[in-house]
Structure formats: structure tokens, C-alpha cells
């Protein structure tokens, strides 16, 4: 097996997707900590609905994540010789936005289930690591047993 950069691309893609998913999710779950410290009480007494607060936080976290994504892609292009066609770059835009929005929605679900910030911070690795391990980075998806194949296709990042 040759030492070629294409063998390292899939883990990089998975890590980029995890970054796009996990950063908005973690940002949304920070609402749990804000609720515990009564910081969010100032927001919740404002004449704005709770949905507006959530729907305002998701685009904010998505913007931060997209800046990180652009930095990662630019470093891949400039430092590592990544080749990205115009078509692939244009298709990457809706895929990254969808991944960020799904991450924000998943973070909203985690925040609604968590009773404290500690529970939320413990739930995140519990929910993210199986997605990473079932993504095909370490073991090809086609050789997984049937029950792991079902979990792989049910996972938001791997399906």
C-alpha cells in the first residue's frame, strides 16, 4: 500500500463533518448552563419567544462553525494540496449548512433532555463517539454486522 494522501482524506472528511455537527450542538447545549446560572433569565424575560432565542442561537453557532470550516478547507488547499473542483465547492455549501443546522437541532434535543450542564456535557460524547466509530473511518461500513449497519444508517452523521 502506497503512502498517498488519499488514504488520509476520509478521516479528515469525518472530522470536518463532526466539527460542523458538534460545534453548533455544543453551543446550543450551553443554554443549559446559562439556565443554571440564571444568565438566561435576562433573555427569557425579554419580549421575545423562547423559540426566537433558540432560532437565533443556531445561526450564530453555525456562522462560527462555517468560519472554522473555511479555514480548514483553505489550509487543505494551500498547505496539503487538496484538489477541490468548483462543483464540489458549490455542493459543499448546502451540505455544510444542513450539517450545522442538524447539529443545532440535535443540541436542542440534548438541551431539552438534560437536567443540568453536567448531564449535557456527559451526553455529548456519549452521542458523538458512536457516530464517529460507526462512520467507516476505522472499519469499512460494508463489513459491519447487520445490527451495527442499522445503527450506522440511523446515525445523523453516518447515514
Beta strands, then each sheet from edge to edge (+ up, - down):
end
